[in-house]
Amino acid sequence: MSLIPSLFGGRRSNVFDPFSINVWDPFKEFPFPESARENSAFVSTRVDWKETPEAHVFRADIPGLKKEEVKVEIEDDNVLQISGGRNVEKEDKNDRWHRVERSSGKFLRRFRLPENAKVEKVKASMENGVLTVTVPKEEIKKPEVKAIEISG
């Protein structure tokens, strides 16, 4: 007899489904507000930030969202803010849910942009669940160096 099923809250509900294990949740019985559980899964929206010679490029994975459900804003002339959200599916009294793994709720990510960012020329596009925000860079003027002849 194995101890694992009793420690983790029971046996698999379907032997043929490898993702069908009921994992023990130590916080399940605590009276957390539903909104806290809702938001926690979607908060960790992953964003990559790379710098090219011409621009700063941000890519965020936001699968299942429409472009109307996402906001890209520049705040205080130097903070890029990406936000959005997904609503919980409506429940019908006759529905019987077997699993809820897709996250819902709101997300917000903020990035302080460097001084060379041209915030007035920011562009954003969305394709296949990936938001791409391009922030062009200003040319940094190199200080003029003038050689001074030394006399004597």
Disulfide bonds with the S-S distance in Angstrom:
none
